[in-house]
Each structure stands twice: as C-alpha cells, then as structure tokens.
C-alpha cells in the first residue's frame, strides 16, 4: 500500500517529486504545537506505535489525540467511541472525511495512524514509519526534558537493520500467515515468522532491550506485535507453534515494556480482539470474539532488571 508522503518538519517547503509513486506530490508542513491531531486506533498495531511514541516523548499537550473505535467497514474507521459518534475536535464521524477534505477522490485505503491539520480538517499524512520518525527528529524542541533517545546515534545503523527484520519478518510476518491463500504459502510464512521469533528470543536472552540497556524505536515497533500475539495472532492468524508466554526472554521483555509508562496504558485487549475477530470476516465469519487470554498475566514480575 502506498501512503500520503507528506511530512511535518522543522523546515517548511514543497517538493513536486514523488515519494513512493508520482500520483501525490510531496509537501512538507511546519512543526506547530496545537495545529495537528493524531488520529489513531488502539486496536491497530501500526497506529499503536504512534500513540506510544507521542506519549514517551511528552507530546501529549503538543499534538492532540483522536481515537477511533476498534471496528470499521469498507469505507473508513469511525469515531464511535466519542459522544454522538463525532470526533470533538474535527467534527467528523468518519476518518474518511479528513482524507476527502484534501483529496475528494482519494483512491487508497483510509488508514490509521493519520496526522490531520486541524485548521483545514484535512489529512496531512498516513505514512506511519515516518510519523514516528518525525515525532522524534522534527518535534524534538517540544519533547519533555527526560524523553528517551529513541534513535541513539551509537547504534543507529544496526538498529535500522533490526527494525527492517522486525518489520518484514514479524510485524508483517503474522499477516502473511493469517492471510495466506494456500497451504504452501502459509507453511513458508510460518517458517519465516518463527525463524525471526527464535532470533529475537536469542537476542533478548542477554540484553534487556533490542539495542541494549535502553528503549529505542525498535522496541516500540516490536512491542505492538507482541502485545497482540497470544490474544490474536496465535489463533486467529494460525501463528501457533507456541504462545508468547512460552518464550522466556520474549515474554519477560514484552512484560517489561508493558509495565513501562507509555506502553501498557495504550493497550486495550478488548478493542484489539474486537478489531481482528469482527473485521476479518473472511477468517472469522461467525464474528465470535474469544474471551481469553487473561490480561492480568502482563502485570506479573518480569525480572528483566538484572540485564
């Protein structure tokens, strides 16, 4: 899927060069506290990472947050969590309206996360990897004083490689399993996923976080998949060699992050399960939402401090 390639930067300008394609010109928008609204969904792993980064960096009072409900139809995510089903800042019932305000015939999927320009009530970008990248690099003048260094220079090159493998093999890997159209395709996807999960288990056996002793963007990107693993991906997407809770290093690591301010409070297991089990009618035609697993396990001691 191609995304709206615009970015919000400290230097405003305009380029007519395409980003991933030539259909939409690339525009840069100025960093301006209070101007933009991050529209996200707690159910969506790609949007969840933006919610986490915004919180970790202390941008809560700088960029407002609008949350959609966990389910959507073919048209759009909807603001059914808000009174009257209307976003209180944008005045929209559907995120689709913000896309159409800028592109009346927008031809692509209406996705979260999306940065929306509040004055014009129009979408700026939905290019999710760049959204969190720019929250760190472009909005740094507005970070809280003790904000974590999510992109440390000392490990930047290695971190890019780790994030790429996490993205292709784990974040996307669970989806390859879930939406495989044949046994051979599923088998290949399953093998790829678990090779990566075993690599992560080994990597995290002697270090607290992916890049060492401190949390980075790489951890945010992995966490949103791990948080959904046993609740959704293990059964719904047939990623069932074993549960996350049966991998000591990964399970301890996931709980460590969950119990870190900025992570666990962004996770709503009921919304996560409602999204996957209701929206994916081709995989779960009955629409039945499982009651488990027990989320209290996420609050048990993890013992990762020793690393």
Secondary structure, 3 states (H helix, E strand, C coil): CCCCCCEEECCCEECCCCCCCCCCCCEEEECCCCCEEEEECCCCHHHHHHHHHHHHCCCCCCCEEEECCCCECCCCEECCCCHHHCCCCCCCCECHHHHHHHCCCCCCCCCCCEEEECCCCEEEECCHHHHHHHHHHCCHHHCCCCCCCCCCHHHHHHHHHHHHHHHHHHHCHHHHHHCCCCHHHHHHHHHHHHHHHHHHHHHCCCCCECCECCCCHHHHHHHHHHHHHHHHHCCCCCCCCCCHHHCHHHHHHHHHHHCCCCCHHHCCHHHHHHHHHHHCCCCCCCCCCCCCCCHHHHHCCCCHHHC
